[in-house]
Amino acid sequence: MLNTTEIRAGIERYERVQQEETTRKDHRALWFSICALLGSIALFALELAHQFVDQFVDLPKISRASSAVLAITMLLLIGFLKRTLDKMKP
C-alpha cells in the first residue's frame, strides 16, 4: 500500500516529467521552424543568384545555376541542420 507521501511524490515526479517532455517538444518545434525559415531564405537567395547570372553574366548555359545545384545545396543544408539538431539532443 502506498501512503500519501509516496503518492504526492509520484504525482510531482509525473508532472515534472510531463513538463520536461513539453519543453522538449517546444524546442523541436522551434528548431523545425528555424530550419524551414533558413531553407526558404536559402532558396530565395539561390533564385536571386540565378536571376543575376542569367541577366548580367555571359556564361555558357551548362555552368549556370540549375535545379541540380539547388537540389544539392538543399540536401547539404538539410544534412547540416539534422547534424546540428542531433548534437543538441540531451
matplotlib code that plots the C-alpha trace (Angstrom):
import matplotlib.pyplot as plt

x = [0.0, 1.2, 1.0, 0.1, 3.7, 4.6, 1.5, 2.3, 6.0, 4.8, 2.4, 5.1, 7.5, 4.9, 4.2, 7.9, 8.4, 5.4, 6.8, 10.2, 8.6, 6.5, 9.7, 11.5, 8.6, 8.5, 12.3, 11.9, 9.1, 11.2, 14.1, 11.9, 10.5, 14.0, 15.2, 12.2, 12.9, 16.6, 15.7, 13.3, 15.9, 18.4, 16.0, 15.2, 18.9, 19.6, 16.8, 18.2, 21.7, 20.2, 18.5, 21.6, 23.7, 21.0, 20.8, 24.4, 26.8, 27.6, 28.4, 27.7, 24.4, 26.0, 27.8, 24.8, 22.9, 20.4, 17.9, 20.6, 22.7, 19.6, 18.9, 22.4, 22.5, 19.2, 20.5, 23.7, 21.6, 19.2, 22.2, 23.9, 20.7, 20.0, 23.5, 23.2, 19.8, 21.2, 24.0, 21.5, 19.6, 20.2]
y = [0.0, 3.5, 6.3, 9.9, 11.0, 8.4, 9.3, 13.0, 12.3, 10.2, 12.9, 15.5, 13.4, 12.7, 16.4, 17.2, 14.6, 15.9, 19.4, 18.3, 16.5, 19.5, 21.7, 19.2, 19.2, 23.0, 23.1, 20.7, 22.8, 25.9, 24.3, 23.0, 26.5, 28.0, 25.3, 26.0, 29.7, 29.2, 26.9, 29.4, 32.1, 29.9, 29.1, 32.8, 33.7, 30.9, 32.2, 35.7, 34.5, 32.5, 35.6, 37.7, 35.1, 35.0, 38.7, 40.0, 37.2, 35.8, 32.2, 29.0, 27.5, 24.4, 26.4, 28.4, 27.7, 24.9, 22.8, 20.2, 22.8, 23.8, 20.2, 19.6, 22.8, 21.9, 18.3, 19.8, 22.3, 19.6, 17.4, 20.2, 21.1, 17.5, 17.0, 20.2, 19.1, 15.7, 17.3, 19.3, 16.3, 15.5]
z = [0.0, -0.8, 1.8, 0.9, 0.9, -1.8, -3.8, -3.7, -4.7, -7.6, -8.8, -8.5, -10.5, -13.2, -13.5, -13.7, -16.5, -18.4, -18.2, -19.4, -22.4, -23.3, -23.2, -25.5, -27.9, -27.9, -28.6, -31.5, -33.0, -32.7, -34.4, -37.2, -37.7, -37.8, -40.3, -42.5, -42.4, -43.2, -46.1, -47.5, -47.3, -49.0, -51.8, -52.3, -52.3, -54.9, -57.1, -56.9, -57.8, -60.7, -62.0, -61.6, -63.5, -66.3, -66.6, -66.1, -66.7, -70.1, -69.2, -71.1, -70.2, -68.7, -66.0, -64.9, -61.6, -62.3, -60.4, -59.8, -57.9, -56.0, -55.0, -53.9, -51.9, -50.2, -49.4, -47.8, -45.8, -44.6, -43.6, -41.7, -39.9, -39.0, -37.7, -35.6, -34.2, -33.3, -31.4, -29.4, -28.1, -24.5]

ax = plt.figure().add_subplot(projection="3d")
ax.plot(x, y, z, "-o")
ax.set_aspect("equal")
plt.show()
